[in-house]
Structure formats: C-alpha cells, structure tokens
C-alpha cells in the first residue's frame, strides 16, 4: 500500500505544482510553497505582505491541496488497529490518526487526509472553505514542528516590528501583551507580527520571530479603546471570555494596524501586571535570555505536543539565547495608564535601529 500511496502523492502533487495555482509564503523558518488545483485557491490567515512574487530559494516545505479523493486503500489504512491507537498517544489540538512511513499518512477525524514524504505534503479537500480551514492547520504544524528542525521554538509572545528590527513582548496570561503590542504598533507605526503564539529562532545572522496562521484574539476593552462599537463587535464577532476573534483583514481595519510575516528581534519586554502605576527598568543579557526562555512553550503547549505529521523528525531545537546586541526591559503595565514617554522613545529608537 505504501508504494501505491507514494506514487499517488508524487503524481498528484507534481501535476498540481506544474499546472495549479501557486503561492509562496515568506515565513520565519523559510519559504513555503502552497499549490492548489482549484481555480479559486483558499484564503489563508496570512499577511499579504508575507507572500512572495517569486523565489530562487528551495522551499523548506511544500503543501499541495487537491480536490481529488485519495485512493480507497489509503483511507482504509487509516482504519487499521495501529492508526486507531495513534490518536490516543498524546494530547493533540485536534483528534487525528496517523501511520508513520513513506509516505506518512494522517487524517483529522473530521477533516482531510494528509500524506507527507520528506518536506512535501498533499492534502485532500472537497471545498474551498474546507481547504482554507485545514490548510491553515497543516501550515501551523509545518512551521512549529518542521520549523523545529531549523532551530525554531514555539513561543507565547506578542511581536511587532519591521524588516530590520522588532520587539518581542512576553509575560503571564492577562498581563496585557496584546494590548501593549497593538498600542505600540499604532503609536510607532510598525507592523504587528503576532499577539499570541509565534515561532522564534535563528534566521541567518539574526534572531527572528514569525507569525503563525491564526487570526487575532483581542480583549473587548482594547478594541473599545480603539473606538470600536461593542454592539457591532458582538454582532459580527461574538466574544469568548471577553475576547473577540478577528481574522487578519478585520483586525487590520478595526485596530488600524498592518501585519507582516516575521521580524528580526532587537528588543525584548518582560511584562508584568502592575497593581498601581506603570514602571520599567533595563534588563541585562542574562535576564533577556531568561525572558526569551520564559516565552518558550514548545514543550508545554498542550495543543502542539503531538507531531502527527512527523515533521520534526524526533529532534528538539536548542534553547533560545539572547544575541549580544539586544535591548531589554522589565515593564510593570497597566492598560488604563499612559506609557512613560521616555521609555516609549527608547523603544522607538530600538525598533528603528538596524540589527548589528
């Protein structure tokens, strides 16, 4: 069966890559090629600025989407005892079954079949809507686990920045990371990379943080501070636990921000919830490294402990280290109070200075 599956993967993906709709994504770990055999390719939760017109660099991952159904023997293999047992071996974000091998075969129990051989993946999808939903999920797996083979770690942090410099904000849940990131992005006129999960690692000579294909989960008080109507938000984006989940176009429109796919990290903030007034102090290099590692959730995030596509190869990326030329602050933050202007000016200078 593996030989037949491998032949079908090769033939179908070669055909789609040659004749289908192609997109190149500029991700933090490297270029990703997405090819689709449908005339209306699925929309992805990805910044438009993070798409490339062309690239001479070989993609580090390829996702091919086909509307053709997989041969029946592939679906039958996923009903085997080994596959039925696989989804009980870890805590995955979604219930999946998989069979290791060449090709590696996997399926979300309510979604498409995915075949992977080396860095190429083929996903079956019946509709454009289904393709959009599942392509973003498979792309997350590629960036988290496939990125891990390139030294990238899954982190819980907000990131803003441009092509030459950026700011990573970490801290406990509820400290105000999203609120601070959006306010600084608007004030300093820099793009947003992430407000929640991201991948962080070395991209060439720089430490880089990259977005993942999610929308933005933003607290209603933050949106109210930007002049958004609560009634309109509730009607169009029903809240969950006082947060509204916005897709990228809606977030850019309502928050008056732009977004980009990745940014070098030249400054770090360790955020704490201040009981009284906002305060800040500088961090030394050792404390900045500790701040980066506190954001690292690669080994603890319950949604991404299971590498169900085998993209990581069983390898664990090294722990994050702070570059020598990096600035850091500890910040006690209260969203209802203004930021210290002298500190905001330091952040602006750090963001507009190119990395050494």
N, C-alpha and C positions, 0 to 999 in steps of 0.2 A: 504493500500500500504506500510506503514512504516514497518509493521510486515514482509511482503514478502521481502522488501529490507533488513531488518535486518537479516533475515535468509540467504539470498543470500550472504551478506557481511561475515557473520560468517562462512558459509560452504566453500565459495571460499577462504577466507583468511586462514582458518585453513588448507585447503588442500595444498595451496602454501607454507605456512610456514613449513609444515611437509615434503613435497616432492620436493620443488623447490630449487633454488639457493639462499643462504642466505649470507648477508654481514652485518657486524657490524661496524658502524661508531662511532668513539670516538669524540663527539662534546663537545663544552664548557658546554652546559646545561646538558649533559648526553649522555648515549649510545642510538643510534638509530639503529633499525633493519630494513633492507631492504630485502624483499624476492620477487623473480621473478619466474614465471612458465615457462620461456623460457630458452632454453639451452644456449643461448648467452645473458647474462644479460647486461643491458645498461651501457655504461661508464658514470660516474658522474664527475662533476667538483669538485673533492675532492682529497686531497693529499693522496698518497698511504700510507704514514706513519700514517695517521689518520684512518686506518682500523685495527680492532682487530681480532685476530685469534679466540678468544672466550671471554666470559664474564659471570661471575656469577651474575652480577647486572641486575635487570629487566630493559629493555629499557624504556626510558621515552616517546618514540614514536616509532611506527611501520608503515612502508609504504610497502604495498603489491601491486605488479604490476602483472596484469593478461592480457593475450591476449584474454580472453573470453569477449564477449559483455555483457553488463548489460541487464537484462530483459527489454522488451519494456516499461513496465509500469513505470520504473524509468526515462527513457528518456522522456516519456510523461508527467510525473510530473513536469519536468523542463520547460515545455511549458505552465504551468499554469500562471494565472494572477499574483499570488504572486511572482513566480520566475522571470517572465518577468520584474517586477518592481524592483527586488532586485539590479540589476546591475546599477540602477540609484541613489542609495542611498549614494554613496561615490566615492572618487577618487581612483580607483584601478589601479595597474600597468597593468592589463590585463582586458578585458571585461569578466565578469563572471556572472553567475546566481547561486543562492543558495536557498535551502529550509531548514530552521532550523528544528531540530527534532532528533529522534533516529531511524535510523541514520540520520545524517546531510548529505544532498545531494547537490553537487555543480558541476558546469561544466564551464570550459573556453569555450567561444562560438566557438572557432576554435580548441578545444582540447578534452581531455578525460573527462569522468565522474569520480568524486571522491566521495566516500562515507566515512563518518567518524563516528565511535562510540567510545566514550571515547578517548583513545590515539592511536587507531588503524585506519588506513586509507587504503582503497582499491581503486586503480586507474586502469582504463581500458586503454589499449594502443594496437594499431594494429600492430606496427612495433617496432623494436629495436631502430631506430632513434627517433621515437615519444616518446618512453619510456624514452630515455635519456634526451630529451628536457624538458618534463613535470615533470619527477621525480625530476630534479634539482629545478624546480619552486615550487613544492609542499614541497620539503625539506626546501627551504628558508622560506616558510610560517610556517612550524613546528618550525624552530629554532628561528624565530622572534616572532611569536605570542605564540606558545607553550612554548618557552624559557621565554617569559614574565611572565608566571605563576610561573616560578622558579626565578624571580627577574632579568632576563637579559634584557638589553636595547639595541635597535638598535642604533649603533653609526657610525659616519662618521670619520674614522681614519685609519691610517696605523699602522700595528703592526708587530714587529719582535721579536723573542725570542725562547727559548728552553723549556724543560720540567720543569725547576726550576725558571726561571726569564724571563722577557720580557719588551719591550719598546713600549709604545703607543704614536703615533705622531698625533696631531690634529692641525687644523688650517683652514683658509678660503680656498675656491677653488682657485687653482692656486698658492698657497704658496710654493708648492714643496714637499708635503708629500710623494708621490710615489717615486720621485727622491731620496730624503734623505733616505727613508726606504731601497730602493734597494742598494744604495751605502754603507750604514752602514752594511747591511746584508752581502754584499760581503767582506767589509773590516774586519768585526769582525767574519765572518764565522758562522753566526747564521741563522736559517731558517726564512722565511717570513710567516706570518700568514695571513695578509691582506694588501691591498694597498688602499682600498676604504671603503666599508661597512663591519661592523663586529658586533658581539653581545658581550656585556660586562656585567658582573655580578659576584656574589659570587659563587665560586665553592669550597665548603668546607671552609677551613680557608683562602683561597686566592682570591683576585680579579683576574678574568680571562677574556681574550678576545679570541673569537673564530671566525674562518673563516665562510663564507657563500659560498654556491656552485655557485660561479661566476668564470670566467676567470679573467685575469688581463688587465686593460686598462692602457697603458703606453705611455707617450709622445715620439714622434719620436726623440727629442733631447736627452732624457735619453737613448734610445736604441742606438742612434748614438754614445754616449759617451762610450757605452759598445762594440763598434766595429761592430755593425750590419749594413748591407748594406741597404740603403734607397730603392733602386730599388727592392731588394729581398723582403723586408718587404711589400712594396706597392703591389707587385705582389701576395704574399701569404696571406697577412693580410691587405686588403685595409683600409686606415686610415679614421677616422671620427673625424673632428675637431682636426687634428694633432695628434691623438692618435691611436695606434694600439691595437686591442683587441686580446689577446693571450690566448689560452687555457693553462692549467697548465703545460703539458709537454713542450709546446713551450716556455713558459715563463721561466721555469727552464733551458732549453737548451740555449736560447738566452741571458738570463741575468746571467747565471752561478750561480744560487741560488738553494736552496732546500726549500720545503714548509712543514709546519705542520698544524695540525687542530686547535690547541689552545695553549695558553701560559699564565702562571701567569704574572701579570703586577707588576713590581717592580720599574719602572721608567716611567716618562711622559715628553713629549716635547710639549710646546705650540709654534707652528711655525708661523712666520710672514715673509712676503716677504721683504727683506732688500733692500732699494734703493741703498745703497753703499756697505760697507764692511759687512761681516758676523760678528755677535756679539752674545753673550749669557750671561745669568745671572741665578742664582738659584731661585727657587720658594719655598715659604713656603706652609705648608699643606693646608691652606685656598685657596691659589691660585691654587694648584694642583686640589682640589675639583672643583673649578670653571672651570679649564681646562677640566676635565672629563665631566662636565655637558655641556660645550660648544660643545662637540663632540656628545652629545645625540640628535639624530634626530627621536626618537621613536614617537614623537607627531607631527612632521613636514614633514617627508619624504613623498612626495605625492604618491609614489608607494606602500606604505605599511600601509596606514591608515585603509583600509578595511580588517577586519579579516574574509575573505569569507569562511573559514572552521570552524569558531567558536572555534579555538584552544585556544584563550586567556581567554575564559570564562567571558569576560567583566571586567577582572581585569587589573589594571595598576601597573606595577612594581615600586618599590620605586626609588627615585632619587639616582644617584651614589654618593658614598662617598669615599674619598681618605683614604686608610689604613694608620695607624700611621707610619709604616716603609716603606716609599716610597720616591723616589728621583724625583725631577722635575726641568726642565729648561725652560726658555723662550729663543727662538732662532730666531734671525733675519737671514734669509737664502738667499743666492744667489747660485743657482746651478752651476754657472760658476766659483765660487771661492772655494778654498780648505777649508775643515773644520778645525777649531782650533785644533791642535794636543792634547793640554792638555785637552780640553773638550772631544774629541773623546776617550781619555784614561779613563776619568771619566765614560763615557757611557759604555765602555767595562767592567769596574770594576762592574758597576751596573748590567750588564747583566750576568756576570759570578758569581755574589754573590747569594747564595740561599736565598729565602724569609725567613724572621724571623717568 
